[in-house]
Each structure stands twice: as structure tokens, then as C-alpha cells.
Amino acid sequence: MSRTRLVIGNWKMNGSRDDNAALLRELVFEAKKYSAIEMAVCPPAVYLDGVGQQIGGSPIRLGAQDLCEQAAAGAFTGEIHGNMLKEFGCRYVLVGHSERRSLYGETDERVAQKFVTAQVCGLVPVLCLGETLADREDGSTEAVLARQLDAVVASAGIAALRDAVIAYEPVWAIGTGRTASPEQAQAAHAFLRRRLAESDAKIAGSVPLLYGGSVNAENAASLFEQPDVDGGLIGGASLKASAFLAICAAAQARNGQ
Ligand code: PGA
């Protein structure tokens, strides 16, 4: 089964116009070397316009870090509608990143609404899910992943997963320098596919599953060698061109196998 290989940079709340321009100059210059994979960057929303202009004409895709779950525009101060993201050229939008869940109280239900709204707006949702360290230690990793995934399948319907990406990001590995082992990542990804296959085997086999959590230039290759790991969602290492490009190179090397 050949699936899209994808490396997405999640800049989180980092960057400035100058820093973004310097980073993108290098990425745009090198991007054509990575034609076997898809490369995307998710800057803070205020930079989407500028970043979109700078990557215009290159194969790099644009993504947003979040969107409002509301389907209709209106009185939602501070929020950003999916149509606005689409208007500024976004292809992807992250939904349910663990920082949104843990710091901003996003529930499984709200994440599922965001997923649905993203697709209504013509965006490809990147559904982020993953267990905490406490979940892993008490043996509930699979139960947590199932709960987070099932909430979306229940709201959106299994067919919606045909046009989506899933990112497995164990919370204990995000920004900690403590990455999941390739075996741990593979086990979680295989579980997610089995869970989806209970509803639709074809969709389970075709949805790209990204790993995220302290991926860097050194560990990317061993993660991407896993049969159910189709690429990465990269935080810290996406802020440095050399590191991000090395990760893209690792994804592309896997693509050739
Ligand atoms: P990290 O972040 O690569 O800095 O661990 C990943 C993410 O949160 O998407």
C-alpha cells in the first residue's frame, strides 16, 4: 500500500518576519530535491499570508495550527474560520494538538467538531492524538488512542478519514527530547490502523499516519523505517532549516524502499 509521505513543520508560537524569511529562503531553495514527499509548514496564523507568499511557486504546502470549530462566521472573538485559512492558501490544519487539549481545554468532542469544520472548508485535517506519560505507565495507551480516534469517527464518519492525516504524538515525547522508540511508534500506529480497519479496511490502509514528538535529524530515519510510519509532525526541529531538511531526506529515503 503506497501512502503519501509527509513531513509537516509545526512552528508553534515561534518566529518573526525576519526569522521566517531566513528559514523559508533555505527551505524553498532546497524543496525541489524532495519531490517524492510532501513538505508543509504551519506558522502562527498571523504569518500565514507572508509565509504563503514566500513559498508560492515552490512545492512546500501551507498549513495552520488550529481553526475555530464553528461552521458559521460571526461573534467568536479571537477565533479564525477555516474559510479564512483556505483563502490564504492553507492545505492542512492541525486539530487536537496536545497543547490545545491540555493548555486550552479542548475536549475530544471539540476536536471532532474542528475536524468536521476543516473538511467543510476544504482543508485537510491533521488529527493529533496521543497518550500522556501517566496513561502509558498505567497501561491505558490504547484505550486513550481509541477514545480520541473514535470521537472523530463518530462525528465525521469513517469515510471522512479518506481525506485526512493522523499524527500520533505521545505527550511525553513532545518537546522533551525523549522520543518514542521506533517500536513504540510502530505499535501505536499499527493499533490506530487496526482500530480504523474495524470500520473500513481500505481507509485504514490508506490514511497517512505521522509520528511526532522530539523527531530530529538523528532519529528520523529509524522512525520512518517503520512500516506504519508515513512521515513526521516536527516541532522544534522544524525551526532550523538543516534539521528539517535532514528529516525530509530521511522520509524521502524511506519512500524509495
Ligand atoms: P517536538 O514537537 O518535535 O518539538 O517534540 C512536536 C509537536 O508538538 O508537533
Boltz pocket constraint, residues with backbone or C-beta under 6 A from the ligand:
constraints:
  - pocket:
      binder: B
      contacts: [[A, 10], [A, 169], [A, 173], [A, 174], [A, 175], [A, 176], [A, 177], [A, 212], [A, 213], [A, 214], [A, 215], [A, 233], [A, 234], [A, 235], [A, 236], [A, 237]]
      max_distance: 6.0
